[in-house]
Amino acid sequence: MNNLAERFASATIRVDQDVAHSLLLTGATGFLGGSVAARLIADGRAAALLFLVRAATPEEGLERLRDNLRLHAVGEDELECLNPQQILCGDFLDTRWLQREQARLMRVEQVINCAAVASFSKNPNIWPVNVEGTFAFAKAMSRSGRLKRFLHVGTAMSCGPQRESPVRESWDFPDAEQQLVDYTASKAEIERRMREQLPDLPLVVARPSIVVGHRELGCQASGSIFWVFRMGFALESFTCGLDEQIDVIPVDYCAEALVTLALKPSLAHSLYHISAGHDAACTFGEIDQAYAEAQGEAPVGARYRKVSPEDLRELAGDFESRIGKANPRLVLRALRLYSGFADLNYLFDNQRLLDEGIPSPPRFTEYVDVCVRSSQHLSIPAQMQWDFK
Ligand SMILES: NC(=O)c1ccc[n+]([C@@H]2O[C@H](COP(=O)([O-])OP(=O)(O)OC[C@H]3O[C@@H](n4cnc5c(N)ncnc54)[C@H](OP(=O)(O)O)[C@@H]3O)[C@@H](O)[C@H]2O)c1
């Protein structure tokens, strides 16, 4: 009798766990995905989560996840509540795990897909991961009768050059050769393929603009892109003008918006920018003021020189004295890559997001001091490595 009762109890626990793991999050060992996980856990949804992690075993995957969530200020008690059954080991480069994990995948109700190779440099894994692996994953999920939403994280920059700013959400993309880098080309291609070839996938695409820091943690979890601002002010030169607006959002705001888009029972659209838009974007000059105040220095102001991408090379002689020891070739390459996007001078319209009841983001100038404080221990070239891993 006891034995039967135990078997029944253990079966119930197993079923409950499976039912509980209804939200699958990918990319949770990264910047955006880590912040999404932290938000979901803070909202009391930890038990509902299943994480796709690259790891040999669920235990190793859980350790990798916990290490990242600590950077996102998730407490030890909450980390202890996560367990290896919530880790699904898998890689978009080799998708044989999709077959192995089919049963668990078919019980998922929402996916938030943050996993990608998010790099502006030439990385041979960009296309295999961001297009082929992501498509295989989306195709497997499209066969599920239980899936209510597949929220795919794209990038606003996949719209390509020559758009009118503010850029409105559109499914039209330029040809891949017109895209500035392979990364944006891959992000455009996967959206196109999922829409055209997977009609049964309950697809919603969220395209964040430029994600920099966190309102309370600054650059603790990632210094991605913040080093570009530091470098511009240290060199007193970059390719954008002081009066040009830049569309920046903090990662915690982006995560809140993603969670709402994943869980809201119905949405008016299937494509959203997550961006500062016209009202919350700051000019480079305003950022200079706030940055200088946080540093306890005078703004660059009148000393600032807007240079053309071709003239960036002239700055190389000053690199060491202004930004510290660095490989000038790497710094120059990084500045060129990022200046390409800065020169587009885009704002991304966010009216659709606001109409869903999601509040406007904070302005970058409201939390730039937190980013400055959390970066003080790190040289600019060292922080640059976040984007060239
Ligand atoms: N950061 C931004 O400013 C920004 C702006 C717009 C859009 N986005 C989009 O947001 C998403 C997340 O970007 P992020 O900045 O958070 O990037 P990130 O910090 O580099 O994180 C990328 C995540 O994807 C995972 N991943 C990479 N290759 C994988 C593979 N082969 N199989 C499975 N998972 C893999 C990584 O896992 P490992 O830890 O195992 O490497 C990591 O968890 C991307 O889709 C990106 O396009 C980012």
The ligand as an ORCA input file, in Angstrom:
! r2SCAN-3c Opt
* xyz 0 1
  N      22.610     43.509    -26.674
  C      21.981     44.305    -27.535
  O      22.245     45.521    -27.616
  C      20.905     43.755    -28.426
  C      20.174     44.653    -29.190
  C      19.192     44.166    -30.019
  C      18.939     42.817    -30.076
  N      19.663     41.940    -29.337
  C      19.343     40.502    -29.449
  O      19.168     39.967    -28.156
  C      19.530     38.591    -28.143
  C      20.487     38.339    -27.000
  O      21.626     39.157    -27.165
  P      22.653     39.378    -25.969
  O      23.176     40.755    -26.108
  O      22.030     38.946    -24.700
  O      23.812     38.352    -26.392
  P      24.813     37.515    -25.463
  O      25.049     38.184    -24.169
  O      25.997     37.224    -26.318
  O      24.030     36.156    -25.180
  C      23.808     35.220    -26.195
  C      23.139     33.995    -25.612
  O      22.897     33.088    -26.700
  C      23.468     31.825    -26.365
  N      23.974     31.126    -27.532
  C      24.985     31.521    -28.357
  N      25.229     30.567    -29.256
  C      24.379     29.541    -28.989
  C      24.167     28.270    -29.559
  N      24.934     27.806    -30.555
  N      23.206     27.471    -29.048
  C      22.454     27.891    -28.005
  N      22.622     29.081    -27.404
  C      23.579     29.897    -27.896
  C      24.633     32.157    -25.431
  O      24.983     30.978    -24.721
  P      26.485     30.709    -24.185
  O      26.545     31.406    -22.856
  O      26.545     29.251    -24.088
  O      27.434     31.303    -25.184
  C      24.004     33.253    -24.590
  O      23.204     32.707    -23.592
  C      20.119     38.296    -29.512
  O      19.141     37.683    -30.300
  C      20.438     39.664    -30.072
  O      20.328     39.657    -31.466
  C      20.656     42.385    -28.501
*
